[in-house]
Amino acid sequence: MKLNRRTFLRSTGVAMALPWLESIQPAWGKELAPPKRMVFICNTLGLHAPALFPKKTGADYELTDYLSIIKAHRKDFTLFSGLSHPQQGGEHLCEMTWLSAAPNPGMDGFQNSISVDQYAAGKLGYVTRFPSVSLSSDSSTSQSYTGSGVMIPAEQRPSHMFAKMFLRGKPEEIARQKQKLAEGRSVLDELLSQTRILLKNAPGADRERLQEYFESVRTAEKNLAEEQVWFDRPKPEVQAKAPPDIHDKTDLVGRIRLLFNLVPLIIQTDSSRVISVVIQNNHGVPQVEGVDSEHHNLSHHGRDPKRIQQLLKIERAIMGCFDEFLTAMKTKREGGGTLLDNTTTLFGSNLGNASAHDPRNNPILLAGGGLKHGRYLAHDAKNNTPLCNLFVHMLNQMNLNTDQFASSTGELTL
């Protein structure tokens, strides 16, 4: 099927809700190339380093225990060691800074900074219905933070996220949502008026802070206006059924699979181009054969072989979920390639050694994005390269033209 110009113009009211269509490509060529996306996946309890990292670097490394699970995708990912954020610590508190690199989490006076996903979402704006999506395996805790250091709650129930993405509400529900947006804009209009008066009369020491507040209000006003536009655009139709929610948090693998299954749907329908997924550390005793202890406790194995063996079973299951995710992303085609080709995907952890709460030497895999993969790249284990250098590369892959992000000292390219 080929779409001509007239057909396209008739459908412009729904064009933003459609996935990338091969049939339009002959008429517009490069203009309709699939968009670039980014996905961040964090396993907050780390990955057992001896089971992950090969002894030899480069392209001809030998498969390790964990890498053998994703061996079918060897040419689709790059493994890094020797990357981390400087000035981290605070035991598990570095979970909240994995995407922001804010120094000294948990210390007196700490305030988080903007996370890389929110930085990207802010640059992109409302080109999609959702500028970003944050998902969690348990609780609303996310790793996504605004420029003011406020956490953006994650969605832990796949059924709720599916409904937001693909199910249109009843007319009265949509009307109520529009009314709330209108009320929100009215409040912001009043705040803007008050702020202008304050700016005229404030002493110089206060003007900078007021100006920052003023910009925040203007940003909120702009976002509300752009969000309102999407209420009048139909949501995309998908063949998939709404996923069930797994209420038993010990079903760690089941919960991860449901979240991972949502990501290709979100990307293929262009509902969002920036997605983060956090695998939490409080799932109790996971439903994994041969495991009878809590995942968190096993991560503090103290080099006990029996505890390590149970930990390996859990982490193999998580790696298996990642293998399924990569397969799904490669199966779905678009623009002469796959979803994975157009989605730079980072999978790793904020802890290099969870047993010692060590935030250095993070395990990092970068997949997809049309990059040249297939290697293990080891950076200095003592003087780590800033992980934000890789974030800069990911942002530039999104065509956001970024020279620096947080603690970066340059761009880490492949």
N, C-alpha and C positions, 0 to 999 in steps of 0.2 A: 504494500500500500504506500502511495506517495501523497503527501499533503501539499496542496498548492497554497499560494499566498492568501487567497480569499478564505479558504477553510481555516487557515491559521488565525486570521483576523477575527473570524466569527467566534473562535474559541478562546480569545485572549482573556476572557473573564475567568477561565479555569486553567489557563496554561501553567500558572505557578503551582497548581496542585498536582500536575502530572509528573510522572517520572520522565527521565530523558528518553526521547523517542527516536529510534533509528530512522523512521520514515521521514522525519523532517530534515535529516542531515543533508540530502542531495541539494536542497534549496538554499540552505544557509551555510553549509560547510563549517569552518572553524568557529563561527560565531556561536554555534550551539554545541561546542565540545562539552563533555560532561564536566561539572564543577569539581573543584578540589575539596577534599574533606580531611578532617583529622579526628582520630579516636585515641583516647588515653584509657588504659586499663591498668589498675594497680591492685596487686595482691599484697595487702598490708602486712602480712606475716612473713614476707620474704620468700626466697627460694634457696634451698640448700645448695650452697656454692659448689661443693665437690660433685654433685649430680648434674650440674648445669654447665660449668665452664670446661672447655677442652684444655688440654695441656699445650696444644699447638695452635698458633694464630694463623690468620690468612684464610684462603679458600679451601685448602685441603685438610682442614681439621677433622679429627675423628669424632664421630657421634658419641655424645655422652648419654647417660641414662635419660635425662629429660629431653635432650635434642632428638633422640631416636623416636620420640613420640610425635614430633612434628617434622620428621625427615622428609615427608612428601612435599614440604614447602621450603626445603633447604635453599632454593634459589630465590625465595620470596622474602627472606628476612636477613637482617644483620644482627649479630650478637655483640654487645659491648660489655666490657668490664672497665673498672677504673673511673666511673662517672659518679658524681654525687653533687649535692648542694653544700657549699661551705657553711660553717657555723650552725650545724644542726645538732640535735640531741633531744633531751627531754623524754627518753624512753620511747613510747609510742606516739608522742606528740608530734613527731616529724611527719606523721600521716597528713596533718592539716597543711603542711607546707610543701608537699611533694610536687604540686603544680605551681607553687608561687615562689619557692626558694627564700621566703622571708626568714631572716636569721634569728636564732635563739628562741625557738618555740618553747613556751612554758616559763620563760624567764619573766621577772617583774617588768612590767611595762610593755610586754610583747603585744604587737598588733600585726595581724596578717596583712599581706598585700595582695594585689590582684593575681589571680591564677592564670596560667597561660591559656586555658580554654576560654576564660572570660575576656582576656585581652583580645583573642582572635574573634570572639563573638561581637565584641564592641566595635572592632574594625569592620566586620562584615555587616552589622546591623540586621534589619529585618528583611534580608533577601529571602529568608525562609520563614515559615510560620513560627518556628522556634529558633531563635539565634543560637541557643545551646541546649543540650539535654544532659542532665546528671542522673545517673542510675546507681543504686546501691543494693548490695545483697542482703543488707539488714539495717534497719533504722534509716532516718532521713539525713544522717550525717554524710556530707559530701566532701570533696577536696576542691570545690569550686568556690572562689571568693571574689567579691567585688573589689573595686579600687579603694573602697573604704574599709576593707578587711572584714566584710560581713559575709558569712557563709550562705550560699544559695542551697536550700534544702534539696536533697536527692529524692527521687521517686524509687521506692522499694517494691511497689506492687506493679508487676507487669500489666495487669488488667487495667489499672488506672492510666498508665502511660499509653497503652493501646487506644483507650477511649479518647484521650486527649488528642492523639495523633489522627485517628481514623474514623471515629464515630461522631456524627453530627448530633448535637443536642436538640431537644424539643424547642419550638419557637419561643415559648415563654422563658425557657432557660437562657437562650441566646439574648433575649430582650433584657433579662436581669443582668447578664454579664456586661452588655453594652451600657446599661444604666450605671453600673459600678464604675466603669471606665470614665463615663461622663462626669460622675461625682468626683472621681480622683483628679480629673483635669481641672475642675472648678477649684478644688482645694489648692492645687499647684498654682493656678492663676493668682489666688490670694497671696500665697507665699511669695511669689515673684514680685508682686506689688510691694509687700512689706520689706522684702530684701532690698529693693531699689532705694527705699526711704532710708534704711539703715546704712547703706553704702554711702549716701550723701553726708550723713552726720557722724559716721564712725571715725575714731582716731586711726592714724596710719597703721598702728600695730594690729588692729582688728580687721582692717580691710582685706588683707590676704585671705584670712580664714573665712570671712563672709563671701569673698569672691569664689572660693572653692565650694561653699555651700550653694551659692547662686548657680554655679555650673552644674552641680548635682541635681538641682531642681529642674534646670533646663533640660538635662539629659532625661530625667524621669518623664517630663512633659513630652519630649520627642518620642520616647519609647511607647508611652500610652497612645499617642496619635497613630504610630505605626502599627501597634498591636490591634487597634480598632479596625484598621483596614482589612485585616485577615478574617474578621468575623463575617464579612460579606463574600468571602471566597470559599467555595466548597472544599471540603477535605478530600484527600485522595482516596480512591477506592482500591482496596487490596483484597486478594483472594484468601489471605490467611484469616483464620478464626481468632477471636480474642483469646489470649492465653489465660489459663487458670492461674490463680495465685497459690503458692505453696506456703502454708501457714507454719509448718514445722521448720524452724530455722536450722535444725540439725541436718536437713536435706540440702547441704551446701552445693553439691553438684547439680541438683535439680534447679536450685535458685539461679546459679550461674548460667546454666543453659538457657533459661527463660530470658534472662537479660541479654545474653549474647544473640539469641534469636531475634530480638527486637531491633538490634543495630542495623542489619542489612535492610530491613523494612523501612526504617527511618531514613536511611541513606538513599535507597532506591527511589523513594517517593519525594526526595529532596525536602523533607520536613525539617531537617536540620543538617548542618554541615560540621558541627562541633559537638562531640559526644565524649563524656567521661563515665567510666564504670569503676566503682570501687568495691573490691571484695573484702568485706570487713573481717575483724579478728575475733568476733564474739559468737561463733556459731556452735559453741559447745563441743560435744563429741560428734563429729560428722558421721553421716551414714555411708561409711566407706568400709568395705570388707577388710577385716583384720585390724581395725582401729577401735580401741576401747578407752582412749583418753582424749581430753579436750585438745583441740588444734592449738590453741594458745599455749597451753602447758607443754605440748610436744615441741613447739618452736623453741622453747627453752630447754633443749635436750641435754645440755651439759656434756655433750659427746658420748652419751649413753647409747650404745649400739641398738638396743631394743627400742628406745624412744625414737631414734633416728629412722629405724625401719618403718615405724608407724607414720612418722612425718613424711617419708618418701611416698607412702601409699596415698596420702592426702594430696601431696603436690603433683604426683603423677596424674591423679584424677583432674586436678585443675589444668594441668598442661593438656590433658585430653580434651577438655572443653575448649581450650584455645585452638587446638588442632581442628576441631569441628567448626569453630568460628572462621578460621582461615579458609577452610574448604567451602563454606557457604559463601564467603565473600568472593572466592574465585569462581564459583559456579554461576553466579549471576553476571550476565553480560551487559555491557553498555559501551557505545561508541567505539566498537572494534576492540575493546578490552574487557576488563572485569571491574567490579566494584572495588576490589583490592588495589587494582592498578591506579585508581583515582583517590584512594584513601590512605593517607599516611597514618599508620597504626603503631602506637607505642605500648608495649606490654612490659611490666616490670614491678618494682617494689621500692618503697622508701627505706627499706632496711637491707643492708648488705649481709649482715649477720644478725638474724633475729634473736638468736640465743643470747647474745651479748648486747642487744639493743643498739647495734652499731649502724649508724646511718651512712657509713662510707661504702664505696664499692658497690653501688646499687646494681642488681641484675637488670639489664635493659635489652629488650629485643625491639628492633624497629622493622616493621613489615610494610610492604606495599608502597603506594605513592609513586609508582613508576620509577623508583630508584634502582640503582645497580646493587643487588644484594648478593648473598651467598658467602659471606665472610665472617670471621670472628676477629674483632678489633679490640685489642687490649691496651688500655691507657695505664698510666702510672698508678700502681696500687697504693702508694704512699702519698703522693701528691696528685690527687684526683683532678681530672678535667671537669669543669663545671657542667652539670647536666643541662643547664640552661643554654649552653652552646648548641646542644642538639635541639632544644626548643626553638632557638633562632632559626635553625635549618628547617624545622617543620613549619614554622610561620612563613618562611620564604617559599616553601613548597606550595603554600596556600596563596601565593602571590600577594602577601601582605607587606612585602618590602621592609623588613625589620632588620636594623643593625644590632640591636641590643634588647635583651629582656632580663630583668632582675639581675642576677649575679653573673651573667655571661661575660666572657672576656673575648668573644669572637664568635664565629660560626663554625660549628663542627660539621663538615661535609663528608659524604661517603666517597 
